[in-house]
Amino acid sequence: MSQIDHSEKIPNNVNLSSDRKLQRALEKWLPNYINWWTEMGPEGFQTKDVYLRTAISADTEGWAHFDYVKMPEYRWGIFLADPVKDRTIACGDDYGKPVWQEVPGEHRNTLRRIIVTQGDTEPASVEQQRLLGQTCPSLYDLRNLFQVNVEEGRHLWAMVYLLHSYFGRDGREEAEALLERRSGDSDNPRILGAFNAPIDNWLSFFMFTFFTDRDGKYQLLALAESAFDPLSRTTRFMLTEEAHHMFVGETGVLRIIQRTCEQMKANPGKDPRELGLIDLPTIQKALNFWYSISLDLFGGEVSSNAASYFASGLKGRAKEAQYDDHICLEQVFNMDKIEDGKVGSEEVPLRNAMNEVLRTEYTEDCQRGVNKWNRMIAEHGVDFELTLPSRRFNRQIGLYAGIHFSPAGELISNEQWEAQKAAWLPSEADLTYVKSLMNRSVTEPGKMANWIAAPKQGIKGRPVDFEYVRLD
């Protein structure tokens, strides 16, 4: 097992001290990162003690330590999962050959673009959520927000380490640019659309961490199969931290649903909005929005880039070992085809459909969470069911971009779309209402905002009314 060096300015298990040039470059990047964190990280809480989990090991047992930390003093660190002995390429034309420990020249530009795109999502989400702490529903939720934020920052460190270590001056310049782009900035936005959407209410935050962070899980699973072993090892450890982010989203939405259903049962006939709650149709609209824009993050349905990534072994499918054929030269995939105003189907080579393969697994994973939410609704005897919209709905990238579909996947006209849009996606009135519920923070230990139920249990064995953030 690789050893962790905690004595260094940058904690790591990559023997950073043995490469003085790389160490100096990363230590030079560190103050720039802290400046970015201070400017764009959680506003108003930089000097507060937060009960945070800090990665201290790549070991599956006891890999994290919990204690109070001021966020700018968080030990972000560089952690790679331990190497797999005699690991071979998991997919593509070079299937079965030894994995690469250095970047092959012919894949240099493509690999750099993959790492930069992944790296750009990490600071983006911190920027999107920087003001949320000021309207937190509880200290428990405030702590979870900050845990997500610092770990997204650590994931940025993971990608920056790869850029500095393997891509020379180009990599260093890309690492600087990761601190220069800004979520939602009209002149210098983040690379992917979903990371420029504002997250100015907690319903959006929980939906983001359920749907968009789950996209992140599947992207990391695909990169964990990469023939470039340092990228594989990096993303395998990132997956360890990512699980908590999706937990925050899944349980956050579940607690909103629980509170709404409890009060609907206690106040039959009352409009949940009259009770200061988030009604289930509004939750459905938020689900429609965040699910559909997260689907775009997988890229086009038919993609020559995806085929190239798979063929060269740069990126596999999630859990590649579950498949029998890792070369995929003969198989085909049934894909929708839009022609003459109708939806048909056609067969495309499987390699060209790898984005859709990954998206299909993602959709099945999302459905599992939605089923859990629906069980909560059913337990309270409320006649309502949340549904994932069709994968054609509200898409900006791929086969369905520029064409309108109903949530059921029916092709509709522009006029029908405009007439129904506010019934399917959050309107300005919906967003104004949701934000009106979150016009102040709830910071007494154990107290919850009216619109959300308490969690079943606290963090790391602590009670729900534990002082997760010390505000005094």
C-alpha positions as CSV (number, residue, x, y, z in Angstrom):
1,M,0.0,0.0,0.0
2,S,1.3,3.5,-0.9
3,Q,2.3,5.6,2.1
4,I,0.8,9.0,2.8
5,D,3.1,11.9,3.5
6,H,1.2,14.2,5.9
7,S,4.3,16.3,6.7
8,E,4.4,18.0,3.3
9,K,2.7,21.3,2.5
10,I,0.6,19.2,0.1
11,P,-0.4,15.8,1.6
12,N,0.1,13.1,-0.9
13,N,0.8,9.4,-1.6
14,V,2.6,10.0,-4.9
15,N,6.1,10.6,-3.3
16,L,5.9,14.2,-4.3
17,S,9.1,15.1,-2.4
18,S,11.1,13.0,-4.8
19,D,10.3,15.3,-7.7
20,R,11.4,18.8,-6.6
21,K,10.4,20.5,-9.8
22,L,6.9,19.1,-9.7
23,Q,6.7,19.9,-6.0
24,R,7.7,23.5,-6.5
25,A,5.2,23.9,-9.3
26,L,2.3,22.6,-7.2
27,E,3.4,24.6,-4.2
28,K,3.4,27.7,-6.5
29,W,-0.1,26.8,-7.7
30,L,-1.3,26.4,-4.0
31,P,-1.6,30.1,-3.1
32,N,-3.4,30.8,-6.4
33,Y,-5.8,28.0,-5.5
34,I,-6.3,29.5,-2.0
35,N,-7.0,32.9,-3.5
36,W,-9.6,31.4,-5.8
37,W,-11.2,29.5,-2.9
38,T,-11.3,32.7,-0.8
39,E,-12.9,34.7,-3.6
40,M,-15.2,32.0,-5.0
41,G,-15.7,29.5,-2.2
42,P,-18.6,29.6,0.4
43,E,-19.2,33.3,1.2
44,G,-19.4,34.3,4.8
45,F,-18.0,31.1,6.4
46,Q,-14.3,31.0,5.6
47,T,-13.3,31.6,9.3
48,K,-15.8,29.2,10.8
49,D,-14.9,25.8,12.3
50,V,-16.7,23.1,10.3
51,Y,-16.9,19.4,11.2
52,L,-15.3,18.0,8.0
53,R,-14.1,14.7,6.7
54,T,-10.5,14.9,5.4
55,A,-9.0,12.2,3.2
56,I,-5.8,10.9,4.9
57,S,-5.3,7.6,3.1
58,A,-6.1,5.6,0.0
59,D,-6.9,2.6,2.1
60,T,-10.5,1.4,2.0
61,E,-10.5,1.2,5.8
62,G,-10.1,4.4,7.7
63,W,-9.4,6.6,4.7
64,A,-10.8,9.7,6.3
65,H,-10.5,11.7,9.5
66,F,-13.3,13.8,11.0
67,D,-12.7,17.0,13.0
68,Y,-13.3,20.8,13.0
69,V,-11.5,22.6,10.2
70,K,-11.6,26.1,8.8
71,M,-12.2,25.6,5.1
72,P,-9.2,27.6,3.8
73,E,-7.0,25.4,6.1
74,Y,-8.5,22.1,4.7
75,R,-5.7,19.6,3.7
76,W,-6.8,19.0,0.1
77,G,-4.0,16.7,-0.9
78,I,-3.2,14.3,-3.8
79,F,-4.4,10.8,-3.4
80,L,-4.3,8.0,-5.9
81,A,-5.8,4.5,-5.3
82,D,-3.1,1.9,-5.0
83,P,-1.9,0.4,-8.2
84,V,-3.3,-2.9,-9.5
85,K,-0.5,-5.4,-10.1
86,D,0.0,-6.3,-13.8
87,R,-3.1,-4.3,-14.8
88,T,-3.8,-4.5,-18.5
89,I,-5.8,-2.3,-20.9
90,A,-9.5,-3.0,-20.3
91,C,-11.0,-2.2,-23.7
92,G,-10.4,-1.2,-27.3
93,D,-7.9,-2.1,-29.9
94,D,-5.1,-2.7,-27.4
95,Y,-7.2,-4.8,-25.1
96,G,-5.0,-7.0,-22.8
97,K,-1.8,-5.1,-23.3
98,P,0.0,-3.4,-20.3
99,V,-1.5,-0.1,-19.2
100,W,0.5,3.1,-19.7
101,Q,2.4,4.8,-16.9
102,E,3.3,7.8,-19.2
103,V,1.2,9.6,-21.8
104,P,1.6,8.2,-25.4
105,G,2.4,11.0,-27.8
106,E,-0.4,10.2,-30.1
107,H,-3.0,10.5,-27.3
108,R,-1.5,13.6,-25.6
109,N,-3.9,16.2,-26.8
110,T,-7.0,14.1,-26.3
111,L,-6.0,13.0,-22.8
112,R,-5.3,16.6,-21.8
113,R,-8.7,17.6,-23.1
114,I,-10.4,14.8,-21.1
115,I,-8.6,15.8,-17.9
116,V,-9.2,19.5,-18.3
117,T,-13.0,18.9,-19.0
118,Q,-13.3,16.8,-15.9
119,G,-11.2,19.2,-13.8
120,D,-13.3,22.2,-14.9
121,T,-16.4,20.7,-13.4
122,E,-14.9,20.6,-9.9
123,P,-14.4,24.4,-9.1
124,A,-17.5,25.2,-11.2
125,S,-19.8,23.5,-8.7
126,V,-18.2,25.3,-5.8
127,E,-18.8,28.6,-7.6
128,Q,-22.4,27.7,-8.3
129,Q,-23.1,27.0,-4.6
130,R,-21.1,29.8,-3.0
131,L,-24.1,31.7,-1.5
132,L,-26.2,28.7,-0.4
133,G,-24.8,28.7,3.1
134,Q,-26.7,31.9,3.8
135,T,-30.0,30.2,3.5
136,C,-29.2,26.8,5.0
137,P,-32.1,24.7,6.4
138,S,-30.0,23.4,9.3
139,L,-26.5,23.1,10.6
140,Y,-26.5,19.5,9.4
141,D,-27.2,20.6,5.9
142,L,-24.7,23.5,6.1
143,R,-22.0,21.1,7.0
144,N,-22.9,18.7,4.2
145,L,-22.8,21.6,1.7
146,F,-19.3,22.5,2.9
147,Q,-18.2,18.9,2.8
148,V,-19.2,18.7,-0.8
149,N,-17.5,21.9,-1.6
150,V,-14.1,21.0,-0.1
151,E,-14.1,17.6,-1.8
152,E,-14.9,19.2,-5.2
153,G,-11.8,21.3,-4.5
154,R,-9.8,18.2,-3.7
155,H,-11.0,16.7,-7.0
156,L,-9.7,19.8,-8.7
157,W,-6.3,19.1,-7.1
158,A,-6.4,15.5,-8.4
159,M,-6.8,16.7,-12.0
160,V,-4.2,19.5,-11.6
161,Y,-1.7,17.0,-10.3
162,L,-2.1,15.0,-13.6
163,L,-1.8,18.2,-15.7
164,H,1.4,19.3,-13.9
165,S,2.9,15.9,-13.8
166,Y,2.4,14.6,-17.4
167,F,1.7,17.6,-19.7
168,G,4.5,20.0,-19.1
169,R,4.0,23.7,-19.9
170,D,0.7,23.0,-21.6
171,G,-0.6,21.3,-18.4
172,R,0.6,24.1,-16.2
173,E,-1.2,26.7,-18.4
174,E,-4.4,24.5,-18.3
175,A,-4.2,24.3,-14.5
176,E,-4.0,28.1,-14.3
177,A,-7.0,28.4,-16.7
178,L,-9.1,26.2,-14.4
179,L,-8.8,29.0,-11.8
180,E,-9.7,31.7,-14.3
181,R,-12.9,30.5,-15.8
182,R,-16.1,31.3,-13.8
183,S,-19.4,29.5,-13.6
184,G,-22.1,31.5,-15.5
185,D,-19.6,34.2,-16.7
186,S,-20.6,35.5,-20.1
187,D,-17.0,36.0,-21.2
188,N,-15.2,33.1,-19.6
189,P,-17.8,30.4,-18.6
190,R,-17.2,26.9,-17.4
191,I,-16.8,24.3,-20.3
192,L,-20.0,22.3,-19.7
193,G,-23.5,23.8,-19.7
194,A,-24.9,22.3,-16.5
195,F,-22.0,23.9,-14.6
196,N,-23.1,27.4,-15.6
197,A,-26.7,27.0,-14.4
198,P,-27.3,29.0,-11.1
199,I,-27.9,27.0,-7.9
200,D,-29.5,29.6,-5.7
201,N,-31.9,27.4,-3.7
202,W,-31.5,24.2,-1.8
203,L,-34.0,22.2,-3.9
204,S,-31.6,22.9,-6.9
205,F,-28.6,21.9,-4.7
206,F,-30.1,18.6,-3.7
207,M,-31.2,17.9,-7.3
208,F,-27.7,18.8,-8.6
209,T,-26.0,16.5,-6.1
210,F,-28.4,13.7,-7.0
211,F,-28.5,14.0,-10.8
212,T,-25.3,16.0,-11.8
213,D,-23.0,14.4,-9.3
214,R,-24.3,11.1,-10.4
215,D,-23.3,11.9,-14.0
216,G,-19.9,12.6,-12.4
217,K,-19.9,9.1,-10.9
218,Y,-20.4,7.5,-14.3
219,Q,-17.8,9.7,-16.0
220,L,-15.3,8.7,-13.2
221,L,-16.3,5.0,-13.6
222,A,-15.5,5.3,-17.3
223,L,-12.2,7.0,-16.7
224,A,-11.3,4.4,-14.0
225,E,-11.1,2.0,-16.9
226,S,-8.5,4.2,-18.7
227,A,-5.4,2.7,-20.2
228,F,-3.5,5.7,-18.7
229,D,-3.0,4.2,-15.3
230,P,-2.4,7.5,-13.3
231,L,-5.8,8.7,-14.5
232,S,-7.4,5.4,-13.6
233,R,-5.9,5.4,-10.1
234,T,-6.9,9.1,-9.5
235,T,-10.5,8.6,-10.5
236,R,-10.9,5.4,-8.5
237,F,-10.1,7.3,-5.3
238,M,-12.3,10.3,-6.3
239,L,-15.2,7.8,-6.5
240,T,-14.7,7.1,-2.8
241,E,-15.5,10.7,-2.0
242,E,-18.2,11.2,-4.7
243,A,-20.6,8.7,-3.0
244,H,-21.3,11.1,-0.1
245,H,-22.3,13.9,-2.6
246,M,-25.0,11.7,-4.1
247,F,-26.1,10.7,-0.6
248,V,-26.6,14.4,0.2
249,G,-28.8,14.8,-2.9
250,E,-30.9,11.6,-2.5
251,T,-31.6,12.1,1.2
252,G,-32.1,15.9,0.8
253,V,-34.9,15.4,-1.8
254,L,-36.3,12.5,0.3
255,R,-36.5,14.7,3.4
256,I,-38.3,17.5,1.4
257,I,-40.8,14.9,0.2
258,Q,-41.2,13.5,3.7
259,R,-42.0,16.9,5.2
260,T,-44.5,17.8,2.4
261,C,-46.3,14.4,2.7
262,E,-46.4,14.5,6.5
263,Q,-48.1,17.9,6.4
264,M,-50.4,17.0,3.6
265,K,-51.6,14.1,5.6
266,A,-52.0,16.2,8.7
267,N,-53.8,19.0,6.8
268,P,-56.1,17.3,4.2
269,G,-57.3,19.6,1.5
270,K,-54.7,22.3,2.2
271,D,-52.4,23.5,-0.6
272,P,-48.9,22.6,0.5
273,R,-47.8,26.1,-0.5
274,E,-50.2,27.6,2.0
275,L,-48.3,25.6,4.6
276,G,-44.9,26.9,3.5
277,L,-43.9,23.6,1.9
278,I,-42.5,22.6,-1.5
279,D,-45.4,20.9,-3.4
280,L,-44.8,17.7,-5.2
281,P,-45.5,19.2,-8.7
282,T,-42.7,21.7,-8.1
283,I,-40.4,18.9,-7.1
284,Q,-41.3,17.1,-10.4
285,K,-40.4,20.2,-12.4
286,A,-37.0,20.6,-10.7
287,L,-36.4,16.9,-11.3
288,N,-37.3,17.4,-15.0
289,F,-34.8,20.3,-15.3
290,W,-31.8,18.8,-13.5
291,Y,-32.2,15.3,-15.0
292,S,-32.4,16.6,-18.6
293,I,-29.4,19.0,-18.4
294,S,-27.4,16.3,-16.7
295,L,-28.2,13.9,-19.6
296,D,-26.5,16.4,-21.9
297,L,-23.2,16.0,-19.9
298,F,-22.8,12.5,-21.5
299,G,-22.5,14.1,-25.0
300,G,-24.1,13.2,-28.3
301,E,-25.9,9.9,-28.7
302,V,-23.8,9.0,-31.8
303,S,-20.3,10.1,-31.2
304,S,-17.1,9.6,-33.2
305,N,-15.1,10.9,-30.2
306,A,-16.7,8.3,-27.9
307,A,-15.7,5.6,-30.4
308,S,-12.2,6.9,-30.6
309,Y,-11.8,7.1,-26.8
310,F,-13.0,3.5,-26.5
311,A,-10.9,2.2,-29.4
312,S,-7.7,3.8,-28.0
313,G,-8.5,2.7,-24.4
314,L,-8.6,6.2,-23.0
315,K,-12.1,5.7,-21.6
316,G,-14.1,2.5,-21.1
317,R,-17.6,1.7,-20.0
318,A,-18.6,1.8,-16.4
319,K,-17.3,-1.4,-14.8
320,E,-16.0,-2.7,-18.0
321,A,-15.4,-6.2,-16.5
322,Q,-19.2,-6.8,-16.5
323,Y,-19.2,-7.1,-20.3
324,D,-18.1,-10.1,-22.4
325,D,-16.8,-8.2,-25.4
326,H,-14.2,-5.5,-24.7
327,I,-13.3,-4.8,-28.3
328,C,-16.9,-4.2,-29.7
329,L,-16.1,-4.1,-33.4
330,E,-19.0,-6.3,-34.5
331,Q,-21.9,-5.3,-32.2
332,V,-24.5,-2.7,-33.0
333,F,-26.8,-0.5,-30.8
334,N,-30.4,0.4,-31.6
335,M,-30.7,4.2,-31.6
336,D,-33.5,6.7,-32.2
337,K,-33.6,8.4,-35.5
338,I,-35.5,11.6,-36.2
339,E,-36.6,11.8,-39.8
340,D,-39.4,13.6,-41.6
341,G,-40.9,14.7,-38.3
342,K,-41.1,11.2,-36.9
343,V,-39.1,9.2,-34.4
344,G,-37.8,5.9,-35.9
345,S,-34.8,3.8,-35.1
346,E,-31.6,2.6,-36.7
347,E,-28.6,0.4,-35.8
348,V,-25.3,2.2,-35.2
349,P,-21.9,0.6,-34.5
350,L,-21.6,0.0,-30.7
351,R,-18.4,2.0,-30.4
352,N,-20.2,5.1,-31.7
353,A,-22.9,4.6,-29.1
354,M,-20.7,4.4,-26.0
355,N,-22.1,7.7,-24.6
356,E,-25.6,6.2,-24.9
357,V,-24.4,3.0,-23.2
358,L,-23.1,5.1,-20.2
359,R,-26.3,7.2,-20.2
360,T,-28.5,4.1,-20.1
361,E,-26.7,2.9,-16.9
362,Y,-27.0,6.4,-15.4
363,T,-30.7,6.5,-16.1
364,E,-31.3,3.1,-14.4
365,D,-29.3,4.4,-11.4
366,C,-31.4,7.5,-11.3
367,Q,-34.6,5.5,-11.5
368,R,-33.6,3.6,-8.3
369,G,-33.5,6.8,-6.4
370,V,-36.8,8.0,-7.8
371,N,-38.4,4.7,-6.8
372,K,-37.2,5.4,-3.2
373,W,-38.7,8.9,-3.3
374,N,-42.0,7.4,-4.5
375,R,-42.0,4.8,-1.7
376,M,-42.0,7.7,0.7
377,I,-44.9,9.3,-1.0
378,A,-46.9,6.0,-1.1
379,E,-46.2,5.4,2.6
380,H,-48.0,8.6,3.4
381,G,-51.0,7.7,1.2
382,V,-50.5,10.6,-1.1
383,D,-51.7,10.1,-4.7
384,F,-48.7,11.3,-6.7
385,E,-45.8,9.7,-8.5
386,L,-42.5,11.3,-9.5
387,T,-41.2,10.2,-12.9
388,L,-38.1,10.6,-14.9
389,P,-39.0,12.4,-18.2
390,S,-38.0,10.8,-21.5
391,R,-34.4,11.1,-22.4
392,R,-35.5,13.2,-25.4
393,F,-37.1,15.9,-23.2
394,N,-35.4,19.4,-22.9
395,R,-32.1,18.4,-24.5
396,Q,-29.6,20.9,-25.8
397,I,-27.0,18.4,-27.0
398,G,-27.2,15.4,-29.4
399,L,-30.0,13.9,-31.5
400,Y,-32.8,15.8,-29.8
401,A,-31.2,19.3,-29.6
402,G,-33.4,21.9,-31.2
403,I,-36.4,19.6,-31.3
404,H,-39.2,19.6,-28.7
405,F,-40.6,16.6,-26.9
406,S,-43.0,16.2,-24.1
407,P,-41.9,14.5,-20.9
408,A,-43.4,11.3,-22.3
409,G,-41.1,11.6,-25.3
410,E,-43.7,12.6,-27.9
411,L,-42.5,14.9,-30.6
412,I,-44.4,18.2,-30.3
413,S,-44.5,21.6,-32.1
414,N,-42.8,24.8,-30.9
415,E,-46.3,26.2,-30.1
416,Q,-47.1,23.1,-27.9
417,W,-43.8,23.4,-26.2
418,E,-44.2,27.1,-25.4
419,A,-47.8,26.4,-24.1
420,Q,-46.7,23.6,-21.8
421,K,-43.2,24.6,-20.8
422,A,-44.2,26.2,-17.5
423,A,-46.1,23.0,-16.6
424,W,-43.0,20.9,-17.1
425,L,-40.0,23.0,-16.0
426,P,-39.7,25.5,-13.1
427,S,-41.2,28.8,-14.0
428,E,-40.0,32.1,-12.6
429,A,-43.0,32.0,-10.3
430,D,-41.9,28.6,-9.0
431,L,-38.3,29.7,-8.4
432,T,-39.5,32.8,-6.7
433,Y,-41.7,30.8,-4.4
434,V,-39.0,28.2,-3.6
435,K,-36.5,31.0,-2.8
436,S,-39.1,32.8,-0.6
437,L,-39.0,29.7,1.7
438,M,-35.3,30.1,2.0
439,N,-35.0,33.7,2.9
440,R,-33.0,33.0,6.1
441,S,-30.7,30.4,7.6
442,V,-31.7,28.0,10.3
443,T,-28.6,27.6,12.5
444,E,-29.8,26.4,15.9
445,P,-28.4,22.9,16.5
446,G,-31.0,20.3,15.7
447,K,-33.5,22.8,14.3
448,M,-34.8,22.4,10.7
449,A,-36.5,24.8,8.3
450,N,-40.2,24.2,7.9
451,W,-40.0,22.8,4.4
452,I,-37.6,19.8,5.2
453,A,-37.7,16.9,7.6
454,A,-34.9,16.1,10.0
455,P,-32.4,13.4,8.8
456,K,-32.6,10.0,10.4
457,Q,-29.2,10.2,11.9
458,G,-26.2,12.6,12.1
459,I,-22.7,12.4,10.7
460,K,-20.1,9.9,11.9
461,G,-22.2,8.8,14.9
462,R,-22.8,12.4,16.0
463,P,-26.4,13.3,17.0
464,V,-28.5,15.4,14.6
465,D,-28.4,18.3,17.0
466,F,-24.6,18.3,17.1
467,E,-22.9,21.7,16.4
468,Y,-21.7,20.8,12.9
469,V,-20.6,24.3,12.2
470,R,-19.4,26.7,14.9
471,L,-20.8,30.1,14.0
472,D,-19.7,32.0,17.1
